[in-house]
Amino acid sequence: MDRPSLTKEFLANAASHVWHPWTPLHADPDPLLLVKGEGCEVVAADGRRFLDARAGAFNATLGYGRQDVAAAMAAQALTLMTYTLQEAIRPTHRVEAARALIGEILRDHG
């Protein structure tokens, strides 16, 4: 994806075949192609770097490229990736994390 011709072809295909969420129906004639994230920045195909102030609106608030976060996500996906029943017993890690967080708060401020 580094070569300008591939990037231009990719953007043309994206404009004619994909309607991206939260974007106008008619594509920007000169869109920004983001190809990776590092820490709190996103990187465009042309090498420019931008502060990701939106942080994926929720899902990247800890930064990009975090091995510890990726490992925790992989472990959770192998255990219980998701559930939809509101009355279901919640995964145990949530209870354990809440107990640990409350313990830290009480220790620091109690």
N, C-alpha and C positions, 0 to 999 in steps of 0.2 A: 504494500500500500504506500510505499515511500515514493514511488515514481509519480510525477505529476500527471501523466497520461492515465494511469490506473485510478488515481484519485478523481480526476475529472470524469472518467467513465463511470466510476462508482457513484459519484454525486448525481450524474445525469440519470442513472438507473433509479436511484433513491427518489429523485424528484418525480419521475414518471410512474413509479410503481408503488410507492409507500406514502401513506398519509400518517405522519408522526403525531402522536397525541399532543394536545395543547399547542398546536401550531395552526396557522391559517391554512385554508384549503389550497391556496396558490403558494407554491414554494418561493422562498427567497432566491433571487437569481444568482447570488453569491453566498451560499451557505457555509457555515463553519463546520468542518468535519473534525470531531474530537476522536482521537484514536486510543488514548490511554489516560489513566489518572495516576498521580504520584503524590502521596501525602495529602495535602489540602489543595492541590492544583490539578487541572486537567490540561492535556497537551493536544494541540491541533496537529493535523497531518503536515502542516508546513513548519512545525517546530515551535510555534508560539505557545506560551504558557499563560494560563489564566487561573486566578484564585476561584475556586468553586464555592462561591458564597451561598449557593442553594444546597450543596451537599446532597444532591439527589433527593431533595425535599424531605428526607428522613433516613434513607438507607446508606448514606456514606458519611455520616457525621463524624466517624472515627478516623476517616482518611482512607485513601486508596493504597493498595499494596501491603496491607497489614497481614503478615503471616499468622499472627496469633488470632486475629479475627477470622481469617479464612479457615484455620484449623477448627475453631469453635463452631463455625457454620457447617463444616463438613461433618463433624461429629454429631451435631444436632440433626442434620439431614439423614444420617444413618439410623438415628434413634426414633425420632418423631418429627417429620418435616413440618407438618401443619395439621390442623384439625379445624372443624367448622362448628361443632356442637357447642353452643353457649353454656350448656349445663354440664359439659364434660369435666372430669377432674383435670385440672391444669397440670402440665408437665412439672416434674419435681424440681427441675433446675430453676424454675421461676420462683418457687417457694424458697429454695436455698439462697438464691441471689437476693431476694427481698430481706431474708433474715440477716444475711451478711451486711447488706447496705444499712439496715436499721442499726445493727451492732456498731458499724463504723460511725454513724451519725451520733449515736449515744455516747460512744467513746470520745468523740471529738467535741461534742457540745453538751453532753449530759453531765 
